[in-house]
């Protein structure tokens, strides 16, 4: 009987170890997902700023060209 208890205790220990690893991996995946969401948000914001800047530069260039043509 003590042999069976020992075997059960070993199985519990293995199951416990696996659970610890599983929780660790789950946390890592969640952390990576959070970083990816933040990175995508930052990239989108920067892209919008660059697009606005480029649009403003194009507008200024067109206005300057129109002034030259009108003169």
C-alpha positions as CSV (number, residue, x, y, z in Angstrom):
1,X,0.0,0.0,0.0
2,X,2.8,2.4,0.8
3,X,4.1,1.7,-2.7
4,X,0.8,2.9,-4.2
5,X,0.8,6.0,-2.1
6,X,4.3,6.8,-3.2
7,X,3.3,6.3,-6.8
8,X,0.2,8.6,-6.3
9,X,2.4,11.2,-4.7
10,X,4.8,11.0,-7.6
11,X,1.9,11.5,-10.1
12,X,0.7,14.5,-8.1
13,X,4.1,16.0,-8.1
14,X,4.4,15.6,-11.9
15,X,1.0,17.0,-12.4
16,X,1.8,19.9,-10.1
17,X,5.1,20.6,-12.1
18,X,3.2,20.5,-15.4
19,X,0.6,22.9,-14.0
20,X,3.3,25.4,-13.0
21,X,4.9,25.2,-16.5
22,X,1.4,25.6,-18.1
23,X,0.7,28.7,-16.0
24,X,4.1,30.2,-16.8
25,X,3.6,29.7,-20.5
26,X,0.0,31.1,-20.3
27,X,1.4,34.2,-18.6
28,X,4.1,34.6,-21.2
29,X,1.6,34.3,-24.1
30,X,-0.6,36.9,-22.5
31,X,2.3,39.2,-21.9
32,X,3.4,38.8,-25.6
33,X,-0.1,39.4,-26.8
34,X,-0.3,42.6,-24.7
35,X,3.0,43.8,-26.1
36,X,1.9,43.1,-29.7
37,X,-1.4,45.1,-29.1
38,X,0.6,48.0,-27.7
39,X,3.1,47.9,-30.6
40,X,0.4,47.8,-33.2
41,X,-1.3,50.7,-31.6
42,X,2.0,52.7,-31.5
43,X,2.8,51.9,-35.1
44,X,-0.7,52.9,-36.2
45,X,-0.3,56.3,-34.3
46,X,3.1,56.9,-35.9
47,X,1.8,56.0,-39.4
48,X,-1.1,58.5,-39.0
49,X,1.3,61.2,-37.9
50,X,3.6,60.6,-40.8
51,X,0.6,60.5,-43.2
52,X,-0.7,63.8,-41.9
53,X,2.8,65.4,-42.1
54,X,3.2,64.2,-45.7
55,X,-0.3,65.5,-46.6
56,X,0.5,68.9,-45.1
57,X,3.8,69.0,-47.0
58,X,2.0,68.2,-50.2
59,X,-0.6,70.9,-49.5
60,X,2.1,73.5,-48.9
61,X,3.9,72.5,-52.1
62,X,0.7,72.8,-54.1
63,X,-0.1,76.2,-52.6
64,X,3.4,77.4,-53.4
65,X,3.0,76.1,-57.0
66,X,-0.3,77.9,-57.3
67,X,1.2,81.2,-56.0
68,X,4.0,80.9,-58.7
69,X,1.4,80.3,-61.4
70,X,-0.8,83.2,-60.3
71,X,2.1,85.6,-60.3
